[in-house]
Amino acid sequence: MTDPILSLKDAALSLEGNAGRVDILRGITLDVARGESLGLVGPSGSGKSSLLMLMGGLERATGGRVYALGRDLGAMNEDALARLRRDHMGVVFQSFHLIPTMTALENVATPLELAGARDAFPRAAEELEAVGLAARAGHYPAQLSGGEQQRVALARASVTRPEILLADEPTGNLDEANGAAIMDLLFGLRDRHGATLVLVTHAPELTARCDRVIGLRDGRIEPDSARRAAE
């Protein structure tokens, strides 16, 4: 693999709790190619979401190195990490994380406004139309269904044309029909913008659409996960 867009070298994550240190991730070495779609699977507590957070600089590795777009995330301060995410990454969470006091249009426009884009609202309107929510632009999150809120979250994540799209259980809170629609939108946005997609999921329908699947267990990559991904 040449010029990986994401690269982890013996990355580890440990947290101190009341009962002592907890090792969440141990010795993760992984490269993700530009334009690749990578699924992260494994049982609850295996470290999938934590690994995604390391990739996005939302958690700091306590050992090893994590690189995104050739930059060492461990050497960057919080402001630099926030700018990197703003300019180059989109993140979609299971629980949407929309701002309740903002309309759908305002939620989608927020990353562009933070970046100083003068055309934030026209671009946000285009992205809402792309996910089928043009008619709901003026509605607040509480006025939207779960599926609609996740569509807004997808539009917000993709409106800046990110090079890296990270999704943590994007269909986990949705019924089957809405989950299928979100899957189509997620991969459609990936294809339309050419982004690298890394997603955490328990849904076999999602992993079946990924270029590669990595399994985690007890904070480590399972030795046979690369073989399963190739099958």
Number of C-alpha atoms within 10 A of each C-alpha: 7 8 12 18 19 21 23 23 15 16 21 24 22 15 11 9 8 6 6 8 10 12 15 18 27 19 16 22 16 15 17 21 16 19 18 19 22 22 26 25 24 19 12 12 13 19 24 29 20 21 26 20 18 23 22 26 23 16 15 21 23 15 17 16 20 28 21 22 16 12 14 14 24 19 13 14 9 13 9 13 17 16 13 18 21 18 18 18 22 26 24 24 21 17 17 20 13 20 14 12 11 15 20 31 27 21 23 30 25 19 22 21 14 12 13 10 14 10 11 21 17 12 18 28 21 16 26 26 15 15 20 15 21 16 10 18 18 14 15 19 23 12 14 14 12 18 19 20 21 28 27 30 26 27 31 27 25 27 24 24 19 21 21 30 26 24 24 21 20 27 26 16 15 18 11 11 9 18 20 15 15 21 16 14 18 24 18 14 23 22 13 11 16 18 24 22 26 24 27 28 22 17 15 10 12 21 21 12 15 18 14 21 23 22 20 23 17 17 21 19 24 14 12 10 16 14 12 12 17 9 6
